[in-house]
Amino acid sequence: MQRPLRAAALFAATLIVAGCATAPAARDGLSAAARDYVVLQMAIGEKEEGYIDAFYGDPALKAEGQELAARSDLPALAARVSALRGRVSGLQAEDPRRAAFLTAQLTAAATRLRMLGGEKLPFAAEAEGLFGVRPELKPLASYDPILARIEALVPGSGTLADRVEAYQNRFTIPRDKLEPVFRNAIAACRTATTENIALPPSERFDLAFVTGKSWSGYNYYLGDYKSRIEVNTDLPIRLNRAIDLGCHEGYPGHHVLNALLEERLVRGKGWVEFSVYPLFSPQSLLAEGSANYGIDLAFPGPRKARYEAAVLAPLAGLNAAEVGRYEQLGTLIQELAGSRNTISQQLLDGQIDDAQAIRLTQRYGLVSEARAKQSVAFTKQYRSYVINYTIGRDMVARDIERLPDTKARWQRMEQLLSEPTLPTDLQR
């Protein structure tokens, strides 16, 4: 994966203004531990391409990380992680929530180093070690009643997956319409978000369409409140993905999360630990969970279908009259999402092979063989990361939907995105 660009000079200037880099009193506190944490994460990133999803911090910390990696093997880095975790534990009284975040992130780093060293962890143990949640998985048979409901919605001959695929293909966005449809959808997601969350005035994004990826969309946060949103066009893109990816990768998803963390924690508090984002960490459960739930928050109930029918379908040259049924089908398919975790667990734990995983993904994901292969390729690349999209989303949804009204729910979302939130905060 590509590494993001850095807004290093601006960040360094911010640290000087804040005084957090030079204050002698901070040398033995959490700020010093956080600095060492960044160096250590950057060193691990030198050992695994893609481990660092975003870094826009002081270039001197990156250089220190590179030097540390050059003179350290994996066991040496693991020892440093353990020592730093013990050091942070002794500093909890200074700021319990900040210390808890660093501890959880270091636990994930220790787990990832074990995996890089060749240790094979069971799916559930891996997920818990990396993302702070031990997944409870449903048997695949528990999804059969949902398949029966979809059968009634899409009758006909052939397999259910083939019928669903054929029906959804009627909503494929023509390639020459992708950019205007996506730009319109992202703008709508942004409007829904900025009506409820104040963003940095200079925040912005670039949009690109790419190929050759195992994912459908990706946000590369570049620092200075800027993102690069990439959309994979290896497979045909359907109408509902415009709003989904616009919210997930942009507003109120990954772009907003990173921009708020930079504004309020990195610059506002001088917390350098948030200038680096290690992908395999509890940060990702919140990032993916909030990004997926953000779709429902920005476009609740029938609002999404209404917008697609009134604006996006005509823009794409598609039949707006069928959008309601299309979204009804999409809602039912979403209830099958947890099956992906079960299939991934069986594959990664060696209970099934690739071919079986593809067949099960076709059956329970109701997708073509090509889409099933892409899904399995993602699982093999990112492993237990898949839980963040479903379990993470459900945890964020439960946390936010306990609140009585839309305003309170947006306020809670803003709080989750701009504070050092951990899965344990959601579990409470």
C-alpha positions in Angstrom: 0.0 0.0 0.0 1.1 3.6 -0.6 2.3 5.5 2.4 0.7 8.9 3.0 2.5 12.2 2.5 3.5 14.2 5.6 2.6 17.6 6.8 5.8 17.5 8.8 6.9 21.1 8.8 3.5 22.4 9.9 3.3 19.8 12.7 6.8 20.5 14.0 5.9 24.2 14.1 2.8 23.4 16.1 4.9 21.5 18.6 7.2 24.4 19.1 4.3 26.8 19.7 2.7 24.3 22.1 5.9 23.9 24.0 5.3 20.2 24.4 8.6 19.1 22.7 11.0 21.1 24.9 9.4 21.4 28.4 11.8 19.7 30.8 9.0 18.8 33.2 7.5 16.5 30.5 10.6 14.4 30.0 9.6 11.7 32.5 5.8 11.9 31.9 3.3 10.7 29.4 4.4 13.2 26.8 7.9 11.7 26.8 6.4 8.2 26.7 4.2 9.2 23.8 7.2 10.5 21.9 8.9 7.1 22.4 5.7 5.4 21.3 5.8 7.2 18.0 9.4 6.3 17.4 8.7 2.6 18.3 5.6 2.4 16.0 7.6 3.9 13.1 10.3 1.3 13.7 7.8 -1.5 13.5 6.5 0.1 10.3 9.9 -0.3 8.8 9.6 -4.1 9.4 6.1 -4.4 7.8 4.9 -2.5 4.8 1.4 -1.0 5.4 1.7 -1.3 9.2 1.6 2.5 9.4 -1.6 3.7 7.8 -0.9 7.4 8.4 1.9 9.5 9.8 2.1 13.3 9.6 4.3 14.0 12.6 7.8 15.3 13.3 10.2 13.9 10.6 12.8 13.6 13.4 10.7 10.9 15.0 10.4 9.0 11.7 14.2 9.2 11.3 14.7 7.9 14.9 12.3 5.1 14.1 14.3 4.1 11.0 17.5 4.1 13.0 16.0 2.0 15.7 14.6 -0.5 13.1 18.0 -0.7 11.4 19.7 -1.8 14.6 16.9 -3.9 16.1 15.4 -7.3 15.3 11.8 -8.2 16.1 12.6 -9.6 19.6 14.4 -6.4 20.5 11.4 -4.3 19.4 9.1 -6.5 21.3 11.2 -6.0 24.4 11.0 -2.2 23.9 7.2 -2.4 23.5 6.9 -4.4 26.8 9.2 -1.9 28.6 7.3 1.1 27.3 4.0 -0.5 28.3 5.2 -0.9 31.8 6.4 2.7 31.9 3.0 4.0 30.7 1.3 1.8 33.4 3.3 3.7 36.0 2.1 7.0 34.6 -1.7 6.4 34.7 -2.4 8.9 37.4 -1.1 11.7 35.1 -4.0 11.2 32.6 -5.8 7.8 32.9 -7.5 8.0 29.6 -4.4 8.9 27.6 -2.4 6.2 29.4 -5.2 3.6 28.7 -5.0 4.5 25.0 -1.2 4.1 24.8 -1.4 0.8 26.7 -4.0 -0.6 24.4 -2.0 0.5 21.3 1.1 -1.1 22.7 -0.7 -4.3 23.4 -1.7 -4.4 19.8 1.9 -3.7 18.7 3.2 -6.6 20.9 0.6 -8.9 19.2 1.6 -7.8 15.7 5.3 -8.4 16.5 4.4 -11.9 17.6 2.7 -12.5 14.3 5.6 -11.0 12.3 7.8 -13.4 14.2 5.9 -16.3 12.8 3.5 -17.1 15.6 0.1 -18.3 14.4 -2.7 -17.1 16.6 -6.3 -18.4 16.5 -8.7 -15.9 14.8 -10.4 -14.8 18.0 -7.1 -14.4 20.0 -5.6 -12.4 17.1 -8.6 -10.1 16.9 -8.6 -9.5 20.6 -4.8 -8.8 20.7 -4.9 -6.4 17.8 -8.2 -4.7 18.1 -9.2 -5.1 21.8 -12.4 -7.1 21.2 -12.8 -10.9 21.3 -15.4 -11.6 18.5 -18.4 -13.7 19.2 -19.2 -15.4 15.8 -22.6 -16.8 14.7 -22.8 -20.1 12.9 -23.4 -19.7 9.2 -26.7 -21.6 9.5 -28.1 -18.7 11.6 -28.1 -16.6 8.4 -30.3 -19.0 6.5 -33.6 -17.3 7.6 -32.3 -14.0 6.1 -31.5 -15.8 2.8 -35.1 -17.1 2.8 -36.4 -13.5 3.2 -34.3 -12.4 0.3 -35.5 -15.4 -1.8 -39.0 -13.9 -1.5 -37.8 -10.5 -2.6 -35.8 -11.7 -5.7 -37.7 -14.8 -7.0 -36.7 -16.6 -10.2 -34.5 -19.5 -11.4 -30.8 -20.1 -10.8 -29.0 -19.6 -7.5 -30.0 -16.8 -5.2 -26.5 -15.3 -5.5 -26.8 -15.2 -9.3 -30.3 -13.6 -9.1 -29.2 -11.0 -6.6 -26.1 -10.2 -8.6 -28.1 -9.8 -11.8 -30.6 -7.5 -10.1 -28.0 -5.4 -8.5 -26.1 -5.1 -11.8 -29.0 -3.1 -13.1 -27.7 -0.3 -10.8 -24.1 -0.3 -12.0 -22.8 3.3 -12.5 -21.4 3.8 -16.0 -17.7 4.5 -15.8 -18.0 7.9 -17.4 -20.5 8.8 -14.7 -18.5 7.6 -11.7 -16.7 10.9 -10.9 -19.8 13.2 -11.0 -21.9 10.6 -9.0 -19.2 10.2 -6.4 -18.4 13.9 -6.1 -22.1 14.6 -5.6 -22.5 11.8 -3.1 -19.5 12.9 -1.1 -20.8 16.5 -1.1 -24.1 15.3 0.3 -22.3 13.3 3.0 -20.2 16.4 3.9 -23.3 18.6 4.1 -25.0 16.2 6.5 -21.9 16.1 8.6 -21.1 19.8 8.7 -24.6 20.6 9.8 -23.7 18.8 13.0 -19.9 18.8 13.5 -17.7 21.8 13.1 -14.7 20.9 10.9 -11.4 22.7 10.4 -12.0 25.4 7.8 -9.2 24.2 5.6 -10.2 20.5 5.5 -10.3 19.0 2.0 -9.8 15.8 0.0 -8.6 14.6 -3.4 -10.6 11.8 -5.2 -9.0 9.2 -7.4 -10.2 6.0 -9.1 -7.7 3.1 -9.0 -7.3 -0.6 -9.8 -5.5 -3.7 -8.5 -6.7 -3.5 -4.9 -8.3 -6.0 -2.5 -10.5 -3.2 -1.1 -13.3 -1.2 -2.6 -12.3 2.2 -1.1 -9.5 3.7 1.0 -8.7 6.9 2.8 -5.1 8.0 2.9 -4.9 10.8 5.5 -2.1 13.2 4.6 -2.1 15.6 7.5 -2.9 19.3 7.5 -6.6 18.3 7.4 -6.3 16.7 3.9 -7.1 13.2 2.6 -6.8 11.3 -0.6 -9.9 9.1 -1.1 -9.4 6.2 -3.6 -12.1 4.1 -5.1 -11.3 0.8 -6.7 -12.8 0.1 -10.1 -11.7 -3.5 -10.6 -15.3 -4.5 -10.3 -18.4 -2.6 -11.5 -19.6 -0.1 -8.9 -23.2 0.1 -8.0 -25.4 3.1 -7.0 -25.5 2.4 -3.3 -21.7 2.4 -3.0 -21.5 6.2 -3.8 -23.2 7.2 -0.5 -21.6 4.3 1.4 -18.1 5.2 0.4 -18.7 8.9 0.6 -19.7 8.6 4.2 -17.2 5.8 5.1 -14.1 7.2 3.6 -15.1 10.9 3.9 -17.8 12.4 6.0 -18.4 11.6 8.9 -16.0 8.7 8.4 -12.2 8.4 8.1 -11.5 11.9 6.9 -13.5 13.5 9.7 -12.0 11.2 12.3 -8.4 12.0 11.4 -9.1 15.7 10.9 -10.6 16.0 14.4 -7.8 14.1 16.0 -5.2 16.3 14.3 -7.1 19.5 15.3 -8.0 18.7 18.8 -5.4 16.2 20.1 -2.3 16.6 18.0 -2.4 20.4 17.7 -4.8 21.3 20.5 -3.1 19.2 23.2 0.2 18.3 21.7 -0.5 14.6 22.0 2.1 13.3 19.4 0.8 9.7 19.7 -2.1 10.7 17.4 0.2 11.8 14.6 0.8 8.1 13.8 -1.9 5.6 13.0 -0.8 1.9 13.1 -3.4 0.0 11.1 -3.4 -3.2 13.3 -4.6 -1.5 16.5 -7.8 -0.7 18.5 -7.9 2.6 16.6 -9.1 0.7 13.6 -12.1 -0.8 15.4 -13.3 2.7 16.2 -12.3 4.0 12.7 -14.1 1.4 10.7 -17.0 1.0 13.1 -17.7 4.8 13.2 -17.2 5.1 9.4 -19.8 2.3 8.8 -22.3 3.6 11.3 -21.8 7.1 9.9 -23.7 6.1 6.8 -26.8 5.5 8.9 -26.3 8.6 10.9 -25.9 10.9 7.9 -28.7 9.1 5.9 -31.1 7.6 8.4 -34.1 5.5 7.4 -35.4 6.2 3.9 -33.4 9.3 3.4 -30.6 7.5 1.5 -33.0 5.9 -1.0 -34.8 9.2 -1.5 -31.5 11.0 -2.3 -30.4 8.2 -4.6 -33.7 8.2 -6.5 -34.0 12.0 -6.8 -30.3 12.9 -7.5 -27.8 10.1 -8.0 -29.8 7.7 -10.2 -30.7 10.5 -12.7 -27.1 11.6 -12.7 -25.9 8.1 -13.4 -28.6 7.5 -16.0 -30.3 4.7 -14.0 -33.9 3.9 -13.3 -34.9 5.9 -10.2 -38.3 4.1 -9.9 -36.6 0.9 -8.8 -34.3 2.5 -6.1 -36.7 1.8 -3.2 -36.7 -2.0 -3.9 -33.0 -1.9 -4.5 -32.3 -0.3 -1.1 -34.7 -2.7 0.6 -32.6 -5.6 -0.8 -29.5 -3.9 0.3 -30.8 -3.6 3.9 -31.5 -7.3 4.0 -28.1 -8.1 2.5 -26.5 -6.0 5.3 -28.0 -8.4 7.8 -25.7 -11.1 6.3 -22.6 -9.0 6.9 -21.6 -11.0 10.1 -21.2 -14.1 8.0 -18.0 -12.7 6.6 -16.4 -12.9 10.1 -17.4 -16.6 10.4 -16.0 -17.5 7.0 -12.8 -15.5 7.7 -12.4 -17.3 11.0 -12.8 -20.7 9.4 -10.4 -19.8 6.6 -7.7 -18.4 8.8 -7.9 -21.1 11.3 -7.5 -23.7 8.6 -11.0 -25.2 8.8 -11.7 -24.5 5.2 -9.6 -23.7 2.1 -9.7 -20.8 -0.3 -12.2 -22.5 -2.7 -14.6 -23.3 0.2 -14.3 -19.8 1.5 -15.2 -18.4 -2.0 -18.2 -20.7 -2.3 -19.4 -19.8 1.2 -18.9 -16.1 0.5 -21.0 -16.4 -2.7 -23.8 -18.1 -0.8 -23.9 -15.9 2.3 -22.6 -12.7 0.8 -24.9 -13.1 -2.3 -22.1 -12.0 -4.6 -20.5 -13.2 -7.9 -17.4 -15.4 -7.9 -15.3 -12.4 -8.8 -16.5 -10.4 -5.8 -16.2 -13.4 -3.5 -12.5 -13.8 -4.6 -11.9 -10.2 -3.9 -13.4 -10.6 -0.4 -11.3 -13.6 0.4 -8.2 -11.9 -0.9 -8.9 -9.0 1.5 -9.3 -11.5 4.4 -6.0 -13.2 3.5 -4.2 -9.8 3.4 -5.8 -8.1 6.4 -6.9 -11.2 8.4 -9.0 -10.5 11.5 -9.2 -6.8 10.5 -12.6 -7.8 9.0 -14.3 -7.7 12.4 -13.9 -3.9 12.6 -16.5 -3.3 9.8 -19.3 -5.3 11.5 -18.5 -5.7 15.2 -17.1 -2.3 15.3 -20.1 -0.8 13.6 -22.5 -2.6 15.9 -20.6 -1.4 19.0 -20.7 2.2 17.8 -24.4 1.9 16.9 -25.3 0.6 20.3 -23.3 3.3 22.0 -24.9 6.2 20.0 -28.4 4.9 19.6 -29.0 4.7 23.3 -29.4 8.5 23.0 -32.9 9.9 22.4 -32.5 12.3 19.5 -30.5 13.2 16.4 -28.7 16.1 17.9 -27.5 14.1 20.9 -26.4 11.3 18.6 -24.3 13.6 16.5 -22.8 15.1 19.6 -21.8 11.6 20.8 -20.4 10.8 17.4 -18.2 13.9 17.5 -17.0 13.0 21.0 -16.0 9.5 19.9 -14.1 10.8 16.9 -12.2 13.6 18.7 -11.2 11.8 21.9 -8.9 8.9 22.7 -11.7 6.3 22.4 -11.2 2.6 22.9 -13.4 -0.4 22.4 -13.8 -0.6 26.2 -15.4 2.9 26.1 -18.1 1.5 23.8 -18.6 -1.6 25.8 -19.5 0.4 28.8 
